[in-house]
């Protein structure tokens, strides 16, 4: 089981990314060009709050690296994540890979708040710790 993101109801608080012990769910702010070049499987919505007139937004999930702990689902204040069978999300790996490889960090958003910090590239990812283990969060 892995999380499936509903962009229509998401508040874009980035708490799910903050609590993910494996950095397999990550927010991205995209320029118009980055959004246009994204794979069709990517769910991209209008950015809310800071940067709303400049960027688009997506929450990318790596179904192949997610351990299925569900911590992200539990912290979501708008119930915009639900656990589904991994096989239904395998195609979304292309969107995650595109975001990691092609979307630049937006320095105007990447500040030291919980929300802003999640736009930065993780220093530790896919740690291999047990599903839901907080040890990676401490190291990050």
C-alpha positions, 0 to 999 in steps of 0.5 A, spaced: 500 500 500 502 506 498 499 513 498 495 516 493 494 524 493 488 528 491 490 535 489 483 538 489 482 537 496 490 538 498 491 544 502 499 544 500 501 544 507 507 539 506 506 536 513 505 529 509 512 530 506 515 533 513 513 526 516 515 521 511 521 517 514 523 515 507 522 522 503 518 518 498 513 523 498 515 530 496 512 537 494 514 541 488 513 548 485 513 548 478 514 553 473 510 553 467 515 550 462 516 545 468 509 543 468 508 543 461 514 538 460 511 533 466 509 526 464 501 526 463 501 521 469 503 527 473 497 531 477 499 538 477 494 543 480 494 551 481 499 553 487 496 556 493 499 561 498 506 564 496 507 563 489 500 562 487 501 567 481 508 564 479 508 556 480 504 550 479 504 545 485 504 537 485 505 532 491 510 527 487 510 520 490 515 514 489 511 508 489 517 504 488 520 506 494 515 508 499 514 503 505 507 503 506 507 506 513 501 511 512 504 516 517 503 521 511 496 519 511 495 520 518 498 527 518 494 530 512 489 535 515 484 535 509 484 527 508 487 528 501 491 522 501 489 515 502 492 508 501 491 504 495 494 498 492 502 499 490 500 496 483 495 502 481 500 507 482 506 504 479 505 509 473 506 515 477 514 513 478 515 516 472 512 523 475 516 522 481 522 521 477 521 527 472 520 532 478 527 529 482 531 530 475 528 536 472 524 541 477 529 546 480 528 548 488 525 554 488 529 558 493 523 563 494 519 558 497 524 554 500 525 557 507 526 554 514 518 553 516 515 546 516 512 548 509 518 551 506 523 546 508 520 541 504 521 544 497 528 543 499 532 537 496 532 532 502 539 530 505 537 523 506 532 519 502 530 512 501 534 510 508 532 503 508 529 504 516 523 500 518 516 502 515 514 508 519 521 509 523 522 516 526 530 515 526 531 518 519 527 524 521 531 525 527 537 525 522 534 529 517 
